[in-house]
Amino acid sequence: METIAAAISTIAFIVIMVMYFIIHGLAHNFSLPFAKGLAGNIKLKQAAEAKLPSKTYHAPHNVTLPAGEGTTQIDHIFVSRYAIFAVETKHMKG
């Protein structure tokens, strides 16, 4: 019983530490690569929702598709009667 409690305690500590580093990165200028990518995706999604008419554009986000023996992920797809756009988001300075 003590072994199970110790394992649960260790896992809980690891989860809390990972969450802390993610939140810390988000709160401090998006210093983690994951947080930077997430921020870029959120900004583009919000801009698209604000600017593109929802009756004209259908916009699934974070789409995972089968590719060969694995998968591939597309950040944003914008579908309209005019065209289909696949967008890979990057969030970098410069």
C-alpha positions as CSV (number, residue, x, y, z in Angstrom):
1,M,0.0,0.0,0.0
2,E,2.9,2.4,0.8
3,T,4.4,1.6,-2.6
4,I,1.3,2.6,-4.4
5,A,1.0,5.8,-2.4
6,A,4.6,6.7,-3.1
7,A,4.1,6.1,-6.8
8,I,1.0,8.2,-6.9
9,S,2.8,10.9,-5.0
10,T,5.7,10.8,-7.4
11,I,3.4,11.0,-10.4
12,A,1.5,13.9,-8.9
13,F,4.7,15.8,-8.3
14,I,5.9,15.3,-11.9
15,V,2.5,16.4,-13.3
16,I,2.6,19.5,-11.1
17,M,6.1,20.3,-12.1
18,V,5.3,20.0,-15.8
19,M,2.2,22.2,-15.4
20,Y,4.3,24.7,-13.5
21,F,6.9,24.9,-16.3
22,I,4.2,25.2,-19.0
23,I,2.4,28.0,-17.1
24,H,5.6,29.7,-16.2
25,G,6.6,29.7,-19.9
26,L,3.2,31.1,-20.9
27,A,3.4,33.8,-18.2
28,H,6.9,34.9,-19.1
29,N,6.8,36.0,-22.7
30,F,6.1,32.6,-24.1
31,S,9.7,31.4,-23.5
32,L,8.9,27.7,-24.2
33,P,8.8,26.6,-27.8
34,F,5.5,24.8,-27.1
35,A,4.0,27.9,-25.6
36,K,5.2,30.1,-28.6
37,G,3.5,27.7,-31.0
38,L,0.3,27.6,-29.0
39,A,0.3,31.4,-28.8
40,G,0.7,31.7,-32.6
41,N,-2.1,29.2,-33.2
42,I,-4.5,31.0,-30.9
43,K,-3.7,34.4,-32.4
44,L,-4.4,33.2,-36.0
45,K,-7.6,31.3,-34.9
46,Q,-8.9,34.5,-33.2
47,A,-8.0,36.7,-36.2
48,A,-9.7,34.3,-38.6
49,E,-12.8,34.1,-36.5
50,A,-13.0,37.9,-36.3
51,K,-12.3,38.6,-40.0
52,L,-13.6,35.7,-42.1
53,P,-17.4,35.3,-42.5
54,S,-18.5,32.0,-41.0
55,K,-21.1,31.6,-43.7
56,T,-18.3,31.7,-46.4
57,Y,-15.4,29.9,-44.6
58,H,-15.3,26.7,-42.7
59,A,-12.1,26.5,-40.6
60,P,-11.1,23.3,-38.8
61,H,-8.0,23.7,-36.7
62,N,-5.3,21.3,-35.5
63,V,-6.3,18.6,-38.0
64,T,-4.4,15.3,-37.8
65,L,-4.4,13.1,-40.9
66,P,-2.9,9.7,-41.8
67,A,0.3,9.9,-43.8
68,G,2.3,6.9,-44.9
69,E,3.0,4.9,-41.8
70,G,2.3,7.7,-39.3
71,T,0.3,10.9,-39.2
72,T,0.7,14.6,-40.1
73,Q,-0.8,17.6,-38.5
74,I,-2.1,20.8,-40.1
75,D,-2.6,23.8,-37.8
76,H,-5.5,25.5,-39.8
77,I,-7.5,24.7,-42.9
78,F,-9.8,27.3,-44.4
79,V,-12.4,26.0,-46.8
80,S,-14.6,28.2,-49.0
81,R,-16.2,28.0,-52.4
82,Y,-13.2,30.1,-53.6
83,A,-10.3,27.9,-52.4
84,I,-8.9,25.6,-49.7
85,F,-6.0,27.0,-47.7
86,A,-3.8,24.9,-45.4
87,V,-1.8,27.1,-42.9
88,E,1.1,26.1,-40.8
89,T,1.5,28.6,-38.0
90,K,4.8,29.9,-36.6
91,H,5.3,32.4,-33.8
92,M,8.7,34.0,-34.0
93,K,10.4,37.3,-33.3
94,G,11.9,39.3,-36.1
